Amino acid sequence: MTRFTLFLLAFFVLGSGALAASDKVTVHNGETWYAHFQQKGKKLKFLDATKAKDPNAQLVISLSPKDKDGTATLKLESALGDDLVYRATMWSNVLKRHGALTVYPIVGGKMGTVQVPPLVDELVLFDFRFEPATLIEKEKDEP
């Protein structure tokens, strides 16, 4: 292979992974992340997240250490003015499986929590957006 071909291969393999991970936060037990967003009206764009304590963070994401039963608590503290929804997946190293984690909207300026089942080692949070009205309407439509 030529150097140019190797460069392109490295760019697509490494570059696409970096781009895909840029709008996600991966959190492990005992970790806290401080996230920043850009808000334009009702649109929300994830900018970055850091483990360095940041009093200006718009969203503080923490996953407690596992308790004696092996469960943990995901805690999200929002400084955003609007209600926030997001999606999350969970991963178990023991089971070598992943799945969706049931999450709930976070009221603007408040805190939300989610119980994480035993054997979960990692959570990935993504698709942060302002759309709680959509979720509320779906609940109203169900019998």
C-alpha positions, 0 to 999 in steps of 0.5 A, a space after each residue: 500500500 502507498 503512504 496515501 492509502 495508509 493515511 486514508 485508511 487511518 483517517 477513516 478508521 481513527 477519524 470516524 471513531 473520534 467523530 462518532 464518540 464526540 457526541 457521547 459520554 461514556 461513564 463508569 462507576 464512581 465517575 463524574 463528567 461535566 458536559 457543555 452544550 450550545 443552545 440555539 432556541 429549542 436546538 441543543 448541540 453537545 459540545 464536550 464533556 470533561 472529568 475536570 470539575 467545572 462549575 460552569 457545566 450545563 450538565 453534571 453526569 455521575 454514576 455512583 459506585 455499586 452498592 452491596 447489591 451491585 446496583 448503581 445510580 446514574 445522576 444527572 444535574 441540569 443547569 439548562 433552562 429547558 427540559 432535557 431528554 437523552 438516550 443511554 445504553 449499558 454494557 456488562 463485561 461479565 455478560 458481554 452484552 449491551 442494551 438500552 437503559 430506560 431513562 426519563 426527561 430531566 426538568 430544566 434546572 433540576 436533577 434526575 436519577 436512574 437506577 442501574 441494574 447489577 452487572 452493568 459496568 459502563 453507560 453511554 449517554 447520547 442524543 441529548 435534546 429538548 423534546 419532552 413534550 413529544 414524550 408526554 404526548 405519547 404517554 397521553 395517547 396510550 390507553 
